[in-house]
Amino acid sequence: MQIISVINQKGGVGKTTTVINLAAGLAQKEKKVLIIDLDPQGNATTGLGLSNLENSNKTIYAVLNGSKSISNVIKKTNYQNLDVVTSNVDLSGLEVETAGDSRRAFILKGELTAYLNDFRGQYDYILIDCPPSLSLLTVMALVSSHSLVVPLQTEFFCARRINTANENNRKDKNKFKSWFKN
């Protein structure tokens, strides 16, 4: 099982499109895929035909604020082998709500670990669609992931951002090294 985050601090570079298309391709190859929409805009949610206006107690926000487990918020899509944990705008308040939690960067990793301990083998891939920023949500995804995909446009300034993303990933992993098991 692989957890892959699709990140770039710039918007409009195709993160959500990459997540949806990669998930669809893997699902067609009979791989079981879970998308986690970690962007408060909820475009992966709507891109899969679901509403990003629903009650927050059925989204990733409910998982990250501790009121639900991942298994309670997974939704089926119209596509075989492809499920989603939806998002909505309420997720944008999480950073302020968890300001006093020194381990807040590890909330998603803890929830994913608990889910995988109970439901190992349910999915071959978990793809995380990240917001266009280096916010807490993106750090949560980085900490939780086995690998990253960084879509970018073929422009000079976009190519420079990949170095920034790599450096930030290295710094985050070093900063939290004692909390990483692998």
Secondary structure, 3 states (H helix, E strand, C coil): CEEEEECCCCCCCCHHHHHHHHHHHHHHCCCCEEEEECCCCCHHHHHCCCCCCCCHHHCHHHHHCCCCCHHHCEEECCCCCEEEECCCHHHHHHHHHCCCCCCHHHHHHHHHHHHHHHHCCCCCEEEEECCCCCCHHHHHHHHHCCEEECCCCCCHHHHHHHHHHHHHHHHHHHHCHHHCCC
